[in-house]
Each structure stands twice: as structure tokens, then as C-alpha cells.
Amino acid sequence: MLKRISVLVLAGLTAMTVASCGSGGSGGGSGDGAITMGFSQVGAESGWRTANTKSVQDSAKNAGITLKFSDAQQKQENQIKAIRSFIQQKVDVIAFSPVVESGWDTVLKEAKDAKIPVILTDRAVDSKDTTLYKTFLGSDFVEEGRKAGKWLVEEFTSSTDPVNIVELQGTTGSAPANDRKAGFAEIIGADPKFKIIASQTGDFTRAKGKEVMEAFLKSNPDIDVLYAHNDDMGLGAIEAIEGAGKVPGKDIKIITVDAVKDGMQALADGKINYIVECSPLLGPQLMDLAKKVVKNEQVPARVVTEESTFTQEQAKQVLSTRQY
């Protein structure tokens, strides 16, 4: 009888052990097959960012993924705190759009040690250790800058006069600001008539874009072109240009990046001359990648979103169908 009891106890302990080993995802998770994602967003600095947030939230809901969302309010320290909180909560996967490119190795190693996969969305990091994240989903910002530069070169192809350009950069140290500047400079650098006479950050916001453009106009009376790293800064700059008694799109040619609805309306109205698209609707692709990395499936190290460019006439044709 004693022997039979011992066998039953041993069997019970074995069953408990098997059940314990079979529960939990890569970082702990809920154990019921459901995925929990921790997502740290840059902030809500622009129409693009608001659309990006909605895309992620809606797509998580549609995919049956529980989303723990954190708004970093444009501060890297807030994102690092959020990622550490996600690690403590043992989420299954972490996704985030880095405020700036550098300074992530320590916290990403903490996630790796906790066996929680990380996906970069929209923006990259400059870490040399690419094992700290599984994949990067987003636009090719350098190519966006190149597209802006190519339109400018074609627009002034027959001109021999100097072309004075002012540049409204994105958040200092961020991937889109660095890359959009580099791609643009690469293209226009081949012709010495193109001169960037002033370049300053507008923090990707409409208010700052207006403020910086007002300063540009006071110190540089002969501006031919404005290159803004996003629509919102360009829209703020339009207010400054009109306030100075100039006509945006005519007296000063304007190129922006994003193609949010307000920007596209300004393009259709002739106040912006050219927009390079940067789609914020990354949610569906992000959720697909999340499911794969949680299952430890192979994913591409880089997933580039497909995007277009728009002239004034093209904007008029598609404006009514824009989702953001």
C-alpha cells in the first residue's frame, strides 16, 4: 500500500513539473497562448505620430494581442523606464520607436537576458550589437531625403542662379532627422548652386516649425526653398511665411516629408510643392512580426514599408482617400 502511495505522489509531482515547464511565453507571458506586447511610443508630437499610435492600438486589438502602451513624451529616460517596466511585467514582446538613436544597449541587453524579443518600429538605433533586437520595421529615411533632393534638383534644373535653402530638422539625434538630412545633402551636394544657408531643429512640431521659420526669415531675407523633415513643421513654417507677407509655394518652394492629411491639403492648395510619403500605418505589419518572434520564427532583420511621393496635382486626386 505504501509503495502504491509513493508511486501516485511521484506521478503527481511529475505532472506538476510538466505543466510548469509548458507555461509562459518567451518572457513569461500569460501562459494561455495569448501575447502581451509592451509598446513605448515617442510621444504625440505630430499628426503622423497620432496616426501611428492609432494604427498600433487598433491592430493589436484586431490581432488579439494585449497591448501595454506607454507615451514617452519625447524623452529617452521615459522610454528606458517603460522598457524596464515591461521586463518586470514579463511581457512576451517589446516594441518601441526610439526617441534618439544612441544609448540603448544597456536596457536592450536587460530585455535580451530576460529572453524577451524586441522589435524596433519607425526608428532605428545605432547599436553595434544587432542581436539586441529581432527586426526593425519602418521607412528608409535616407531614401526619403534623397527623394526630396531629387525633386529639388529637377525643379531648378534650368536655373543657373544660387538656390538658397533653409532646413527644418526633426528631433536632434533621432534617426529620421539624421537620415533625412544625409539623403537630401547627398543629392543636392552634386551641384554647388544649391546652398543650405540655415538648418535648425523644429522638434517635429508645428509650433516649433513656425518659431524657427520666423527666425530664418528675419536673418535670411532671400530664401528660395524650405526643406522640412515633416509636414507639421512645414505647416508651422507656412504660417510664418504668410505672416512675413510672402506666398508659400511660390515665393518660397516647400518640400516636406510624411503626407498626413493636413500636409496633403496644403499641397493640394498649392502652399506646399512636394511631399515625400512616410506611412504611419505600421500596426498590421508589427503585429504579424510580433507573433512570429514570440514563436521564435525567423524574420527579416529589416522590413521596409512601401511609400510614394506626391505633387500638387497628385495630392488633389488622392486627398479624399487619405486615412490619416
C-alpha positions in Angstrom: 0.0 0.0 0.0 2.8 2.4 1.0 4.6 1.6 -2.3 1.4 2.4 -4.3 1.0 5.8 -2.5 4.6 6.7 -3.3 4.1 6.0 -7.0 1.0 8.2 -7.0 2.8 11.0 -5.3 5.7 10.8 -7.7 3.3 10.8 -10.7 1.5 13.9 -9.4 4.8 15.7 -8.9 5.9 14.8 -12.4 2.6 16.1 -13.9 3.0 19.4 -12.0 6.5 19.8 -13.3 5.5 19.2 -16.9 2.6 21.7 -16.5 5.0 24.3 -15.1 7.6 23.9 -17.9 4.9 24.2 -20.5 3.5 27.5 -19.3 4.6 31.0 -20.2 5.9 32.7 -23.4 9.4 33.8 -24.2 9.4 36.4 -21.4 6.9 34.9 -19.1 3.6 36.0 -20.6 0.2 34.7 -19.5 0.7 31.1 -20.4 -2.6 30.7 -22.2 -1.2 31.3 -25.7 -2.2 34.9 -25.7 0.5 37.5 -26.5 1.2 40.6 -24.4 3.1 43.4 -26.0 4.8 46.3 -24.3 4.9 49.3 -26.7 6.8 52.5 -26.0 5.8 55.4 -28.3 7.9 58.5 -28.8 5.0 60.9 -28.0 2.2 62.7 -29.7 4.2 65.5 -31.4 2.6 65.4 -34.8 -0.4 64.2 -36.9 1.9 61.4 -38.1 2.6 60.1 -34.6 -1.1 60.2 -33.6 -1.9 58.1 -36.7 0.9 55.7 -35.9 -0.3 55.2 -32.3 -3.9 54.5 -33.5 -2.6 52.0 -36.1 -0.7 50.1 -33.4 -3.6 50.2 -30.9 -6.2 49.1 -33.5 -4.0 46.4 -35.0 -3.2 44.9 -31.6 -6.9 44.7 -30.8 -7.7 43.1 -34.2 -4.9 40.6 -33.7 -6.0 39.6 -30.2 -2.8 41.0 -28.7 -2.9 42.6 -25.3 -1.1 46.0 -25.5 0.6 47.7 -22.7 1.1 51.3 -24.1 3.5 54.0 -22.8 3.9 57.5 -24.1 7.5 58.7 -23.6 6.6 62.4 -24.2 9.8 62.8 -26.3 12.1 61.8 -23.5 14.5 58.9 -23.8 14.6 58.3 -20.0 10.9 57.7 -20.1 11.3 55.1 -22.7 14.0 53.3 -20.8 11.8 53.3 -17.7 8.9 51.9 -19.8 11.0 49.1 -21.2 12.3 48.1 -17.8 8.7 48.1 -16.6 7.7 45.8 -19.4 10.6 43.5 -18.5 9.4 43.4 -14.9 5.9 42.6 -16.1 7.3 39.7 -18.1 5.6 40.7 -21.4 6.0 38.4 -24.4 7.5 41.0 -26.7 8.6 44.6 -26.6 8.3 47.1 -29.4 9.3 50.7 -29.4 10.1 53.7 -31.6 13.3 55.2 -30.2 13.3 58.9 -29.4 17.0 59.1 -30.4 19.4 56.6 -31.9 22.0 56.1 -29.2 22.1 55.0 -25.6 20.0 51.8 -25.8 22.5 48.9 -25.3 22.1 48.5 -21.5 18.3 48.3 -21.4 18.1 46.2 -24.5 20.6 43.7 -23.0 18.3 43.5 -20.0 15.5 42.6 -22.3 17.6 40.0 -24.1 18.8 38.5 -20.7 15.1 38.2 -19.8 14.5 36.4 -23.1 12.0 39.0 -24.3 12.3 39.7 -28.0 12.5 43.4 -29.1 11.1 44.9 -32.3 12.2 48.4 -33.4 9.4 50.4 -35.1 9.7 53.5 -37.3 13.1 54.5 -36.0 16.4 52.6 -35.7 19.2 52.5 -33.0 22.9 52.8 -33.7 23.9 49.8 -31.6 26.7 47.7 -33.0 25.2 44.6 -31.3 22.3 43.7 -33.7 21.4 40.7 -31.5 19.7 43.1 -29.1 16.6 43.3 -31.3 14.9 40.9 -33.7 14.0 43.3 -36.5 13.5 46.9 -37.5 10.2 47.8 -39.2 10.0 51.2 -40.8 10.8 53.6 -43.6 14.1 54.2 -45.3 14.7 57.8 -44.1 17.8 58.3 -46.2 15.9 57.4 -49.3 13.2 59.9 -48.2 15.8 62.6 -48.1 17.1 61.6 -51.5 13.6 61.8 -53.0 13.2 65.3 -51.6 16.6 66.3 -53.1 15.9 64.7 -56.5 12.7 66.8 -56.8 14.5 69.9 -56.0 17.3 69.3 -58.5 14.7 68.6 -61.2 12.7 71.7 -60.2 15.7 74.0 -60.6 17.4 72.1 -63.5 17.4 75.1 -65.8 18.4 77.7 -63.3 22.0 78.9 -63.0 21.4 81.2 -60.0 22.2 80.1 -56.5 19.3 78.4 -54.7 19.2 79.3 -51.0 17.7 76.6 -48.9 16.6 76.6 -45.2 16.1 73.3 -43.4 13.8 72.4 -40.5 15.3 69.3 -39.0 13.5 66.8 -36.8 14.4 66.0 -33.2 18.1 66.3 -32.7 19.8 62.8 -32.6 16.8 61.0 -34.0 17.1 58.6 -36.9 14.7 60.4 -39.2 16.4 63.8 -38.6 19.9 62.3 -39.2 19.0 60.3 -42.2 16.6 62.7 -44.0 19.3 65.4 -43.7 22.0 63.0 -45.0 20.0 61.8 -48.0 19.0 65.3 -49.0 22.6 66.6 -48.7 23.9 63.7 -50.8 21.7 64.6 -53.8 22.0 68.4 -53.8 25.7 68.3 -52.9 26.5 67.4 -56.5 25.6 70.9 -57.7 27.2 73.9 -56.0 24.3 76.2 -56.8 22.3 74.5 -54.0 23.2 76.1 -50.7 21.7 75.3 -47.3 22.0 78.7 -45.6 20.4 77.8 -42.3 19.5 74.5 -40.6 17.9 74.0 -37.2 15.7 71.6 -35.4 12.0 72.2 -35.2 11.4 69.1 -33.0 8.9 67.7 -35.5 6.2 70.1 -34.1 4.1 72.7 -35.8 4.7 75.4 -33.1 8.5 75.0 -33.2 8.4 74.9 -37.0 6.7 78.3 -37.0 9.1 79.7 -34.4 12.3 78.6 -36.2 11.0 79.7 -39.6 10.2 83.2 -38.3 13.9 83.4 -37.1 15.1 82.1 -40.5 13.1 84.8 -42.3 14.4 87.6 -40.1 18.1 86.6 -40.6 17.9 85.4 -44.2 15.7 87.6 -46.5 16.5 85.7 -49.7 15.1 82.2 -49.1 14.2 80.2 -52.2 13.4 76.8 -50.7 12.3 75.3 -47.4 13.0 71.6 -46.7 11.1 70.4 -43.6 11.7 66.9 -42.2 7.9 66.5 -41.6 4.6 68.1 -42.6 3.8 69.6 -39.2 7.0 71.7 -39.1 6.2 72.7 -42.7 2.7 73.7 -41.8 4.0 75.8 -39.0 6.5 77.4 -41.3 3.7 78.3 -43.8 2.1 80.4 -41.0 5.5 82.2 -40.5 5.9 82.8 -44.3 2.4 84.2 -44.7 3.0 86.3 -41.6 6.0 87.8 -43.3 3.9 88.8 -46.3 5.3 86.1 -48.6 3.4 83.4 -50.6 4.2 79.8 -49.6 4.7 77.5 -52.6 5.6 80.5 -54.9 7.9 82.9 -53.2 9.4 80.0 -51.2 9.2 76.5 -52.6 8.4 74.0 -49.8 9.3 70.3 -49.6 8.1 68.2 -46.6 8.0 64.5 -45.5 5.1 62.4 -44.2 1.9 63.1 -46.3 -0.5 63.4 -43.4 -3.9 64.8 -44.3 -3.2 68.4 -43.3 0.0 68.4 -45.3 -1.7 66.9 -48.3 -4.4 69.6 -48.1 -1.7 72.3 -48.1 -0.1 70.5 -51.1 -3.4 70.4 -52.9 -3.9 74.1 -52.1 -0.5 75.0 -53.6 1.1 76.0 -50.3 3.5 73.0 -50.4 5.2 72.0 -53.6 6.2 68.3 -52.9 5.7 65.7 -50.2 7.6 62.5 -49.7 5.4 59.9 -48.1 6.3 58.2 -44.8 3.4 56.0 -43.8 2.5 55.7 -40.1 0.2 52.7 -40.6 2.7 50.1 -39.3 0.4 48.4 -36.9 -0.7 45.3 -39.0 3.0 44.5 -40.0 4.1 45.0 -36.4 1.5 42.5 -35.1 2.5 39.9 -37.7 6.1 40.3 -36.7 5.3 40.1 -33.0 3.5 36.7 -33.5 6.5 35.3 -35.4 9.2 36.4 -33.0 7.2 35.2 -29.9 7.1 31.8 -31.7 10.9 32.1 -32.3 10.3 32.1 -36.0 12.9 33.7 -38.4 12.0 37.2 -39.5 14.0 39.6 -41.8 16.4 41.9 -40.0 14.9 44.9 -41.9 11.4 45.4 -43.1 10.9 48.5 -45.2 7.5 50.0 -45.7 6.3 50.8 -49.2 5.8 54.5 -49.8 5.2 57.1 -52.5 5.7 60.8 -53.3 3.1 63.5 -54.2 3.0 66.5 -56.4 0.2 69.1 -56.1 -1.9 67.5 -58.8 -1.4 64.0 -57.3 -2.5 65.3 -53.9 -5.8 66.6 -55.3 -6.5 63.2 -56.7 -5.9 61.1 -53.5 -6.8 63.6 -50.8 -10.3 62.2 -50.2 -9.0 58.7 -49.6 -6.2 59.5 -47.1 -6.6 57.5 -43.8 -4.5 59.9 -41.7 
